[in-house]
Every structure is written in C-alpha cells, then in structure tokens.
Amino acid sequence: MKHKEILVFGASGQIGRNLIRKLSKNNYKIIALTRNIHRTGYILKTQANPGYLELVEINNFNSDKIESLMKRCSICINLIGILFEKKKGHFNQIHTDLPNLISHLANKFNIEKLIHLSALGIEEASDSLYAKSKLEGEKKIVKNFSNSIILRPSIVYSIDDNFTTRFMKLLGMFPIMPIYYNGKTKFSPIHVSDIVNIICKMVENKNKSLILECVGPEVLSFRDIIKILLNSINKKRLLLPLPMPIANISAKILQLFPQPLLTEDQLKLLKYDNIKTGNYKNNIDLKLGTKKKFKDEIEKYSYNWRAGGQFSNINDVVN
C-alpha cells in the first residue's frame, strides 16, 4: 500500500513538531517545509520515524517550488502564522497571500484536502490587522478550494509555546503584572496534543468543506490564567488593571522590542473573547472532546520557572 504524502507548512513550530511525530507513527510520509534547514532540521528529524520525513528548505514562498511539492502530496496542512509584524504588510503576506497561493494550487492539482490553521475570534475583531488578514485568508481558501478544512483554535499551549512560557518568565521577574480590560477576556486553552489529535482526525476522516472551532475543556478569563501561572511557579504578584490610555502607551513602547511583549494590534485583540461562538461546529460536536485541563498540564513544566526547580515545594510561595 502506497503511503499518503502530506505537505506541512510551518513544521518547525510547536504544533508542527508534535504533528510530525504523530503522523509518522500513523505511517504517513511527510514533506516538511522549513526556512532554515540547518537551524531546525536536527529538531524535526528526531520527531519522525526513519524514512517518513523529507525536509525541504524554502525561502520567500517561491511559488514554483511550492507548486512542484504540491504535485506530490495528497493532503496539505498549513500551520504558518505570526503574532506580530516585523514589517508593514507581513500579516497579509503570511495570513492572506500564502493561503491564497496554497489553496489555488490545491485546486489546480486536485489534492484530497487542505487543512488550514486559523484562529478563534477573528470575525469579531474587525479593528485588528492580524484578525482581518486571517479572515481574508480563510475567504480566499473557501473561494479557491472546496475540499478545505479550516480549524479555529483558542490559545494553544505547551512547554514549547510563546504564551505560558513567556508569562511565567515575566511573572518571575517583575513584582507587578499589568492587566488589560480588567482581565475579563475569556479563553478556552487547548493543549498542543489535543489540537494535534484533531488535525490527525481531519486527515483520516471524510470531512471536507468545514470550519471547525477548536477549544479546550474549560473557559478561563485572562485573570484566571495569570493566577494559575502564578500559583504554579510559587509567586505572588500585584495584578494591576491599566486604564486604556495607559495601556495604549505601554503597547506603543513594548512593540518596539525585537520580540514584542505586546503590540497595539494584540491589545485590540484582547478586547474579544477567544471561546467557541456557536456559529460553527466545534470539536466537541464531532466527538473530539479535549480532556487536558490547563492547570494540570501547566504543572508538568512550570517548575522550569519555579525557585528551586522541579523538586521545590509547591506550597512555599516566594515573593
């Protein structure tokens, strides 16, 4: 039996690495695209069984090279996304133009299906460049290729993320944690292993032409999330709600860092809840429920930011 070949964009991210491991265990052959094969190749090669992974280096999304790879695959999975722009128009390039190209080629070569990772809350966040570029990318996909599955997850977390790990680092360094919109914004965090399981089910089943909201088993406010992280690393911090004029100024300053702690666009996104809307099917509707709870999973790696490390007493709170 000939193994299906799956083309994966964004293979070196937290979802991509976990996905490659699971797909190869299920006997799928993977073509993984990376911008720097020397920097990420050694990481990716350890994720797959021998003979099941081909690494391809690609820069600037060369359309001819992508076309040659698309000819070979049965299924294409696009995981690429960015949280901030390094230059003007970068959101559109990554979130709109690339999905447009991929879906156009998927239709041209009549592949089995295209699975595209988007985000929750983008329809409501019309004042965010990130959200608008994501939504426009979805529209291009739906228009270009009917056999497409669009996944909209809430926050995806794990030890390899840039969300929980960054906040635990900041909470360990500073005595005060600013809270935006009074910390009331709601999220439904989903563990990386759960979103990977959902993607694999989409690969295996017959679902096509689907927008699916992907959520974890609980709804937490931003304040709830920060408190869980604080408790997990044994810290007490002052949570300080910021008035919007001050919040806007802080975002203008923080976005100047090479790896911004917060941008003006991200501040706009924080106004909107990141939970299932009821306007589309979700993973629970398809009996793809998630059982991993945020607090339990955080405990498995938060010791990296805890004074005393893994064997410190969780009840000994450090100021």
N, C-alpha and C positions, 0 to 999 in steps of 0.2 A: 504493500500500500504506500503510495506516494504521500509524504508529509506535506501539509499545507505550509506555505511560506507566508510569514506575517512581517510586514514592514512597519517598524516602530520609529516614529519621530519623537524626540525627547526621551531617549532611552536612558540617559545618564542621571535623570532626576530621581527623587525618592520613589515615585510611583513606577517609573520605568525600570529601575533596578529590581524592585520586587516583582514586577510583572514578568520580566525576562526569566527570572528564576522559576516562576510558576508555569509559564508557557512551555519552557523547555522540559520540565518534568512531565508535562502532558503531551510530549512528543511533537510539539510544533517547532518548525525551523524558523529562526528569527533573523531578519536583516535589521540591524540596529544602526541608526544614523547618529553620528556624533560630530561636533565641530572640531574637536581636538582628540584624535585617536591616541596620542601619546599620553595625554593627561588623564583620560577617562577609560582608556582601553583595558588597563590592568584591573580596574574595578569591575567593569562589565564582564570580562572574560571569566571571572570567578563566580558569576551568577548563573551560568548555563552549563548544561551537560556538554561534554566534548562533542563537537560536530554539529551542534544545534544552533550555533550563533555565528553570524558573519557581521563584522564591524565595517562600516563604511564611513569615511570622513567626508564631510561636505561643508562648504563654506558659502555664505550668501545665498543659500537655497537655489542653487543652479538648476534651472528648470529642465535642461536636457538630461542632467544626471538623475534628477528625481523621476523623470519620465522613463528612463531606462530601468530604474528599480521598480517602478510601479508595474511595468510589464510582467515582472516575475512573480508578483505577490498575489495571493488570494484574498487577503484581508489587510487593510491598512489601519493603523492606530496612531492618532495624533495626540500627543500629550504635551506639546510645547505651549508654554505660556510664560508671561513675565508679569511682575507685580509693579514695576516702575519703569519709566522711560529713561534711557541714557541719552537719547536724542529725540527731538521732535519727530513725530510720525512713526516711532518704533512700535507703539501699540498697534497701529493699523497694519504695519508690515507683518508682525507676528500673528496677530489675532484675526485679521481680516484677509490680507493678501495671500498668506500661506494657505489657510484653509480653502480659499477660493481656487488656488492652483491645484491643491491635492484633490479636491472634490471634482474638479474639471477632468483631471487625469483618471480618477477612479471611474468616471462615467465613460471616458474615451476607451478604456481598456476593459470595461465591464467586469470589474472585480466583484467578488462576492459581497463584501460590505466594507463600509468605512465607519470606524468608531472614533468619535471626536470628543475630547475632554474640554468642557466649557466651565461654567461656574454658576452657582445659585445667586439670585438677587439682581441679575443684570438687567432685567426688564424694568424694574422699579428705579434703578439708579441711572436715570437719564442724564444727570449732570456730571457723570463720571466718564472720562475718556476711556479708561480701562473697560468699563461696562459697555459703553457704546461700541467699542471695537470688537469685543467678544460677541455681542448680539449681532452685529453686522456680519461677522464671520459665520455665525450659525445660519443666518439668512442665505448667505452665498452657498453653503453646503446643501441646504434644503432645496434651493433652486437648481443646483448643478447635478445632484446625485440622489436619486430616490432611496437607494439602499443604504441609508446613513443612520447611525445611532448617535445621538448627542447626549452625553452624560453631564449633568449639572451637580457636582458635589458641593457640600458645605466645606468647611475647613478640613483639609486632610492633614493628619498629624502622625508623627512617629519620631524616633530619635534622629532621623535624617531630615526633618523638616526645617523651615526657616521661621516657624511661628512659635511653637512652645519652647524650642531651644533658645531662641533669641530673647524671649521674655524672661526665661529663667536666668539667663545671663545678666540682663538688665536689673532684674529684681535682686540679684545677688550683689550688685554694685552700688545701687543708689537707694537712699532711705525713703524717697518719695516716688510714687508711681502715678503719673497723670492719667486721669480717666476722662474719656471723651463721651459726650452725650449721656453723662451720669452712669455710664457703664451698662445701660439698659439694652443695647443692641443684642439680639438673640442669634445664637449659632447652634448648629447641630453637628458637632465634630464627628468625623468619621475616620477611623484608623486606616492606615495605608493598606493593611492586609485585607480589610473589608472592601475597599474600593477596587483592589486588585481582583478579589473574588468576583465582584460584579462585572468587571471588564471581561474576565475569563468566561463567565456565563454568557455574556453577549457574543463572545467569539463562538461559543459552542451551540447556542440555541438558534432558532429561526427568526428571532425578532429583527425587523427591519423598519425603516421609516419611523423612528421612535425618538422622542425627547424624554429622558428619564432623570428625575431629581433623585439624588443620592444623599442620604442622611444617616447619621448615627442613631443610637437608641435613645438619646436624651436631648433635651433642649436646655442650653445654658446661656445665661447672659454673659457679656464681656466681664462684668464684675465677678460673676461666679467663677469664670475661667481663671482670672488672676488670683482669686482666693485659693483655688485648688492648687495652682502652681506654687503660691507662697507656702501653703501648708506642706507641700511635698518636699520643698527644699529647706524647711525649718526656718523660715524668715517671717519677721513682722515688718510691714511697711505701711506708710501712710498713703492711702488711696485718695488722691486729690482731684475732684471734679474740676475741669477747666472751663471757664466761660468761653463761648465760641470765638470772640475777638482774640483772646489769648491763644486759644487752640490753633487758630489760623496763622498767627505769628509763629508759633512753635513749629508748625508744619513747614512754613517757608524756610525756617532755619534748618530743621532736621533733614530736609530733602537735598541739602547741599552736600551731605556726606557721600563718599563713593558708594557705600551701601546704605541708603537712606533708612533711618529708623522709622520715619513717617513722611509721607508726601501729602501735598494738598489734595491730590486725587484720591489717595487712600482715606483721608479724613472725610471726604464726601461719601465714600463707600460705607464708612462706619455708621452712617445715618440709617442704613437699611438692614433689616433683619436678614439673616442668612439661613433660613429654615424652609422646609417644604411649603409650597404655596397652595397646593390643591388644584392648581390649574393644569397640571400634567401628572402622568403616572409617576410613582416613586418606587424605589427598590422594595419597599415593604409590600406594595401592591402586587409585585411579581414574586412574592415569597422569597425575597433575597434580603431578609432582615439582618441587621447587624447587632451583635451581642456585646461587643467590646466597649466598655464604658470608659469615659475619659479619665477619671480619677485612677482607676485600676491600671490602665496602660501607662499613664504618666509615672506611676510609682516604679515601673520597671526600668526607667532610665534617668529619672530626676536626680538620683544620687550623684550624678556627674557634676551637679551644681550645688551639692549639699556640703556644708562644712563637715569634714570627717569622712566624706565619701560613702561608699556602699554600706559600710557596717556601722554608721552613726545611728544614734537613737532618734527615731522619727519624732519622739515626744519632747526632745530637747530643742526648744525653739531658740534660734540665735538672732539677736537684734541686728 
